[in-house]
Amino acid sequence: MSSKIPDSCYACDSSPSSREHVPPKCLFPTELGQNLRKDLITVPSCEVHNGKKSDDDEFLLASLAGIVGCNNIGMLHKFTKVDRAIRRSGGRLLKKVLKTSEVKSHKLEDGNVVDIAWGKPDLERLHTCFSLIGLGLYFHELGERFKGKVTCEVVYVPINDRGRAGYREFAVEQMHKELSTSKVKGENPEVFQWVIGPRDPSGACCGKVVFYGNLSVYLAFIPESFKEDDFVNLYDIAKSASKPVYIQKDGKRFRIN
């Protein structure tokens, strides 16, 4: 192991004062009778990107554990730690997680029926959380801070807009192909798995993180040298078209309006 002291936080130019778990340690249960905290990843962090984001960590945990589609580990974590946190907050934590919500019944794989909160998640805050996880994994994998922007496609959250959904399907398929030759990692795969693909000549790359077995998020690492103003997004062009617009690639068509 190198004894070199990192010169910066994983997420900014500030000097590191501690180490941050990537993803947050609270996502890994300790109460389920098995060790789900094997070899957790840590990266050098400043105070802002570690101690002062504990509220974001709790928000992320409550946003993931118990989501319809997650495995039994995620469900059990919800019914233990997350429910206690929601009760302690007097329900305020749930209101942070869901901008609008209602209670619905959901049938589990074992036949039991539970009440769940159903509503619109705070995607902007989720994107911030996932972007920071991406920056941490990049630092851990490549040994340097990524300088640029990390954008997210939260695949487990459905999109109602047909064009946006089609564009996401296209983008995710291209990232999936790009990641197909890279090794998926994660010492606690029932809780968290991840992969970061190779960088292209511009320094851009993509990645994928999976929480609780099925909750997938794709990440695009866009270097600061990339000038977005010099390009026009195909989806933005398609929105103004009066006829269907498709992207066709590798024998598939994706409608983007």
RAKANOR-V601105 format. One record per run of one state. SS is the DSSP state (h for helix, s for strand, l for the rest). FROM is the first residue (numbers start at 1). TO is the last residue. Records with the same first field share a line. If there is no record, write none. Layout:
SS = FROM-TO + FROM-TO
//
This chain:
l = 1-17 + 23-24 + 28-40 + 46-50 + 65-71 + 89-91 + 108-112 + 122-122 + 143-147 + 155-161 + 180-184 + 186-191 + 197-204 + 212-214 + 224-227 + 231-233 + 240-245 + 250-251 + 256-257
s = 18-22 + 41-45 + 98-107 + 113-121 + 148-154 + 185-185 + 192-196 + 205-211 + 215-223 + 246-249 + 252-255
h = 25-27 + 51-64 + 72-88 + 92-97 + 123-142 + 162-179 + 228-230 + 234-239
//
